[in-house]
Each structure stands twice: as C-alpha cells, then as structure tokens.
C-alpha cells in the first residue's frame, strides 16, 4: 500500500484539500477529542465509516499513533492500494511520520511511505507566522495544556512537508511561504494541480525532512522580495556571550519577524541551543549535543522595515563573543551564566 500524509493548520483547509482527492484513493481522517482518537475512513466509492478509540495514555501523539497504525495495517492487508492519512489540524507530521517510518521499516510492513503534503492558507500566513498567536486563541489547541503558537506549528510544517499546497491570494503571505519552503520541495498553488499521482509517486524520506527543519541544518531558502518579504541569514563560529544574550535577546525578535536556528554558549559548550521566534516572542531550547564543531546560526524572515533588519544584524554581532573574549572562553566552562531558567542544568 502507498501511504501519503496530509497536514494543515486549519481544519477546513485540510478537509477541502482531502476532498479534492475523492475517488482517487481511500482517505483516513483523524480527529482528537479529550479522551479518544476518531478515525473516519472514506472509500473511493464514497462509503464512509468511523471508529472511536480511547486514548491509551497521556501522550496524545503516542496514543494517536497507536490508534492509527493498526487501522493502516488492516487496510494494507485488505488490499488498499492508496491511502491518504489526513492528520488533525495543528498536528505536525514531525510528531508522527518519522516514528511511523521507523516502524514500517523495522517490521517490514507492506506499506510504502509517500509524499507528506501541507495545505497552507497564504491569506492568513503573515498573521500566523509573524505574530505570537496561541493555538488556544484560534480555537486550534489539541489539548487544554497545548501552549504552542500558530507560527510554531506552521514553520515546522512548511519545512517538513515534501509538497506545499499554497492556497489564497495575499501576495505578501505567498512570498512569506516561499521564503520558508525548502528549495528541494514542491509547491503548487491550486487544488486543480493536486493529483493522486503527485502525492503517491514520490517517496518520503523522513531523515531528509528532519534535516530541513533541524536547528543545526535548516537553511535560509530566500524568495521573492517584491512585496517586502526578506530573509536575513546570520552565521558565526563564535558563541553568544551569556550575559549579553540575557541583556539583548529581546532585540533579536520583533513584530513582523519569524526566526529559527541554533547557537552555543561558552558556559554550555556541548549543548546545542535552539532559537525560535514568531513575532516579538522568542523561545530557546535544546536539541542534543554537538558532535562537530559548534556554531551560531540564526535565520530571520519577515516584512519588517529595512532599518529593523540592520538593527537585528547589529544586535547579533553585539551578542557574539569577540575574538579577544574567545581567548578566555574556557573560563566560562562550568561557571554560572545566569541562564538556568532558560535551560535545564547540564549533565
């Protein structure tokens, strides 16, 4: 069986996109409630049926996967040739597909993982990506404890998908999506271009997709600038100075900007530190440990003024340790850096 996956931030857009393929494949639509996973199967002939599966444990994505996988395997055993898996709105493919790919390979299941597609509304893209709007505020939260923002979900989805289905008319939103779409992925702009052949003839490589969005390997893709959208690519082999980072971090994020990337600190030299921002709210995190020489790399995209671009570039340089400071960088190892509230303690 060939399995393709569809995601979208907005429920209606996901459903409209899936409906485009009616008659060309089976569709398994997934919904989440507070206590269950609801699977609705629609056949090419138009028959439809639903099954509600109780959540197995508190991890929503694990429970969802455990509910979906037996249904997929059963359909494959029954001879289903093409299946479109339509994930719930605001669920990133990243949370399900790589693990699914590993299970398919390790258990040698008769399933071939095909293209992951993401349907995006370019009319709302600027609002979704360049402001810190919580999913709760848009009525899209998956669970009560869901603290993600719309831009966070959309940035990951645009980077991970093999095919971007960009619908809508806003020129700036369209350009913004183009700046965030990796160059080795496909974009289509109308549902008329979406065919079963397009989805099911291309294999999905989960490792490649993860590489497109991982903080240490994501790239500045760039795109049209006619409508004021730009991408700023900031890179250095030097780390951020811990004290100046704490002082100037807010200056690296602003309204009308989204950002992603990684950095390192002399006080935590093994730790990959991550940076993500949507609008004026930035978050830092961890993504494992460095296995090669560390570096600092931030990619900012938005439609703020050119003056703001220059200010951000200057702030980036200001926060970096200078060449003179690098001579004594080892003095920071193990020293208190005042950032314990930002990062868990180093092991």
C-alpha positions, 0 to 999 in steps of 0.5 A: 500500500502507498501511504501519503500524509496530509497536514494543515493548520486549519481544519477546513483547509485540510478537509477541502484539500482531502476532498479534492482527492475523492475517488482517487484513493481511500482517505483516513481522517483523524480527529482528537477529542479529550479522551479518544482518537476518531478515525473516519475512513472514506472509500473511493466509492464514497462509503464512509465509516468511523471508529472511536478509540480511547486514548491509551495514555497521556501522550496524545501523539503516542496514543494517536499513533497507536490508534492509527497504525493498526487501522493502516495495517488492516487496510494494507492487508485488505488490499488498499492500494492508496491511502491518504492519512489526513492528520488533525489540524495543528498536528505536525507530521514531525510528531508522527511520520518519522516514528511511523517510518521507523516502524514500517521499516523495522517490521517490514510492513507492506506499506510504502511511505509517500509524499507528506503534503501541507495545505497552507492558507497564504491569506492568513500566513503573515498573521500566523507566522509573524505574530505570537498567536496561541493555538488556544486563541484560534480555537486550534489547541489539541489539548487544554495544556497545548501552549504552542503558537500558530507560527510554531506549528506552521514553520515546522510544517512548511519545512517538513512537508515534501509538497506545499499546497499554497492556497489564497491570494495575499501576495505578501503571505505567498512570498512569506511561504516561499521564503520558508519552503525548502528549495528541494520541495514542491509547491503548487498553488491550486487544488486543480494541480493536486493529483493522486499521482503527485502525492503517491509517486514520490517517496518520503524520506523522513531523515531528509525532512528532519534535516530541513527543519533541524536547528543545526541544518535548516537553511535560509531558502530566500524568495521573492522580495517584491512585496517586502518579504526578506530573509536575513541569514546570520552565521558565526563560529563564535558563541553568544556571550551569556550575559549579553544574550540575557541583556539583548535577546529581546532585540533579536525578535520583533513584530513582523519577524519569524526566526529559527536556528541554533547557537552555543554558549561558552558556559554550555559548550556541548549543548546545542541551543535552539532559537525560535521566534514568531513575532516579538516572542522568542523561545530557546531550547535544546536539541542534543549535543554537538558532535562537530564543531559548534556554531551560531546560526540564526535565520530571520524572515519577515516584512519588517522595515529595512532599518529593523533588519540592520538593527537585528544584524547589529544586535547579533554581532553585539551578542557574539563573543569577540575574538579577544573574549574567545581567548578566555572562553574556557573560563566560562566552562562550568561557571554560572551564566545566569541562564538556568531558567532558560535551560535545564542544568547540564549533565 
